[in-house]
């Protein structure tokens, strides 16, 4: 199949449909659901649900484009591979750079989130320990990673279900608080959609792991929309439950929105359970992030955009072990020395650029190659660009600076290569 790497240094195809869906759910139903609703509600006010719906539409277009491309190019790297094959080397590199740099910072931010929930006084130490432990799990092979992800998803969904039931069945819930017309603005809804989109972006993990999926042409196009659809249902129910109890103003002011929701619903005894669920969700997000970054690093190392030594695949565990160790070490250092929880903003910008390139790549597919309906990549591309530049100005500036640094590095490498005899 086009774009599929060959040779002894390949990853092993171990993931079936259920495994791929679980990986997607573990990536999307993560710490974002416990934290993203508050800033999104501050931005959109009563239009929070409209922002969620808009984020879901853009995510659906991106997911469909990614699924068709992943079926065509079932190799590690996701949009790095699609951009390279369909648009040219530079666009693939730009997508890979945005993903690796942005998501590495997100890994550190998520590790610190784990530390903040489990032991706030020693957040950095716990963050480093979490990174080391999860890197070891990923190093031991995909089977161990899928097993742990299943447990994490089960725990997090159970906690979210408890939150929804408590909020919707108590006398404090009021359907009038769900009115989306009272103070919503177009700008606020767009900004909320950009913030909430970050929580949906985990379906890319399925495409990034394309080289490890059995029968990718059949499994990936089914797994991505299924995982996205299940996640949307969970997010919509939780958002409605929290809004019904707190209202958009109360939700926007909440430091820990779901904990505040169960407290307002009259069951403060559940607050520790929500905190535990958030910690487990953050661990799941971190596990999936490290997994995705290491696979994109592998793909870029194969093409020597990153040191070629990182392209090695472990002969026994069939994982990109050097890439995993290097990414794990970098994330551990960042998590132990800096507070990067504010990095989520520029990571969101990078992810939206990443998917914009995916949609542009999907536009070039022919009907024989499984091209989606033309409207899907058009809406996906336009939606990504609009949401990217609707993010807070600081996030846009930071994201643009990261992309500019990547472009400069690419130009320098090309200049050196051209001059070499």
PyMOL commands that set and color helices and strands:
alter all, ss='L'
color gray80, all
select helices_A, chain A and resi 17-28+32-72+79-86+89-118+120-139+142-168+175-178+186-208+210-212+216-253+257-264+268-302+308-311+321-337+341-363+367-369+374-388+393-419
alter helices_A, ss='H'
color red, helices_A
deselect
rebuild
show_as cartoon
